[in-house]
Amino acid sequence: MAVQLRTRLVVADNTGVKEVECINVLGKKRKAEIGDIIVASVKKRLPTSEFDKGDIVRGVVVRTRQAYRRADGSTIRFDDNAVVLVDKNLQPIGTRVFGPVARELREKGMMRIISLAPEVV
């Protein structure tokens, strides 16, 4: 499924937030793809997290279960919908990123997330 309003996403960084719910897709879009920015509400977190339940955060979609067609005709899809939390300047809040991320982030200028990721697919 594509990321849209009320979609729950896994947080793929070490901010202490475990799950968020999408409440808005930034830009004139109804659905978010890899590399798009969403506004989300914190649903699950670790007790040590600086964020509380219900806090409003921004995030960049790094993985989607919906297959994404690349320009060369190949498709890519992941096992989960995942997001990396970012600040207003689109810099990641966490210091680590877990799991693979798509190389489409490089084209969208998210180089900091690419450099933190263990694998770029």
C-alpha positions as CSV (number, residue, x, y, z in Angstrom):
1,M,0.0,0.0,0.0
2,A,1.1,3.5,-0.6
3,V,1.7,6.0,2.2
4,Q,-1.3,8.2,2.7
5,L,-3.4,9.7,5.5
6,R,-3.5,7.4,8.6
7,T,-0.9,5.0,7.3
8,R,1.3,3.7,10.2
9,L,5.0,3.6,9.5
10,V,8.0,2.1,11.3
11,V,10.7,4.7,12.3
12,A,14.1,3.6,10.9
13,D,16.4,5.7,13.2
14,N,17.5,5.9,16.8
15,T,15.3,8.8,18.0
16,G,13.4,6.5,20.3
17,V,10.2,6.7,18.3
18,K,9.1,3.3,17.1
19,E,5.9,4.0,15.1
20,V,4.2,7.1,13.6
21,E,0.9,7.7,11.8
22,C,0.9,9.9,8.7
23,I,-1.4,12.9,9.1
24,N,-0.3,14.9,6.0
25,V,1.8,14.5,2.8
26,L,3.7,17.7,2.1
27,G,3.3,19.1,-1.5
28,K,0.3,18.7,-3.7
29,K,0.2,15.0,-3.4
30,R,-2.4,12.5,-2.0
31,K,0.1,9.7,-1.6
32,A,3.8,9.7,-0.6
33,E,6.5,7.8,-2.4
34,I,10.1,7.1,-1.5
35,G,11.9,10.4,-0.7
36,D,8.7,12.4,0.0
37,I,8.2,14.3,3.2
38,I,5.3,13.6,5.5
39,V,3.9,15.1,8.7
40,A,3.2,12.4,11.3
41,S,2.0,11.8,14.9
42,V,4.0,9.7,17.3
43,K,2.1,6.5,18.2
44,K,4.7,4.3,19.9
45,R,8.0,5.2,21.5
46,L,10.7,4.1,24.0
47,P,10.6,5.5,27.5
48,T,13.9,7.2,26.9
49,S,12.8,9.1,23.8
50,E,12.7,12.9,23.8
51,F,9.4,12.7,21.9
52,D,6.0,12.0,23.6
53,K,3.0,10.2,22.2
54,G,1.0,12.6,20.1
55,D,3.9,14.8,19.2
56,I,3.9,16.1,15.6
57,V,7.0,15.3,13.6
58,R,8.3,15.4,10.0
59,G,9.8,12.5,8.3
60,V,11.2,11.3,5.0
61,V,9.8,8.1,3.6
62,V,12.8,5.7,3.0
63,R,11.0,2.3,2.4
64,T,7.5,1.4,1.1
65,R,5.7,-1.9,0.6
66,Q,4.1,-0.5,-2.6
67,A,6.4,-1.4,-5.5
68,Y,8.1,1.6,-6.9
69,R,9.0,1.7,-10.7
70,R,12.4,3.1,-11.5
71,A,13.3,4.9,-14.7
72,D,15.2,1.8,-16.1
73,G,12.0,-0.2,-15.8
74,S,12.9,-2.2,-12.7
75,T,10.8,-2.2,-9.6
76,I,11.7,-2.1,-5.9
77,R,9.7,-2.8,-2.9
78,F,10.4,-3.5,0.8
79,D,8.9,-5.5,3.6
80,D,7.7,-2.4,5.6
81,N,6.8,1.2,5.3
82,A,9.6,3.2,7.0
83,V,10.4,6.8,7.7
84,V,13.4,8.7,9.1
85,L,12.5,11.7,11.3
86,V,13.9,15.0,10.1
87,D,13.9,18.6,11.4
88,K,12.7,21.7,9.5
89,N,15.9,21.9,7.5
90,L,15.4,18.2,6.4
91,Q,18.4,17.1,8.4
92,P,17.9,13.7,10.3
93,I,17.3,14.1,14.0
94,G,18.8,10.7,14.9
95,T,22.4,9.7,14.5
96,R,21.8,6.2,13.0
97,V,19.6,4.8,10.3
98,F,18.5,1.1,10.5
99,G,17.8,-1.1,7.5
100,P,18.3,-0.5,3.8
101,V,17.1,2.7,2.0
102,A,16.3,3.3,-1.6
103,R,18.8,5.2,-3.9
104,E,16.0,7.6,-5.0
105,L,16.9,9.6,-1.8
106,R,20.1,10.6,-3.5
107,E,18.2,12.2,-6.4
108,K,16.0,14.0,-3.9
109,G,19.0,15.5,-2.1
110,M,18.8,13.5,1.1
111,M,22.6,12.8,1.2
112,R,22.8,12.9,5.0
113,I,20.3,10.0,5.3
114,I,22.2,8.1,2.5
115,S,25.5,8.5,4.4
116,L,24.0,7.2,7.7
117,A,22.3,4.2,6.1
118,P,24.0,0.8,6.2
119,E,22.8,-0.2,2.8
120,V,21.5,1.7,-0.3
121,V,19.4,-0.4,-2.6
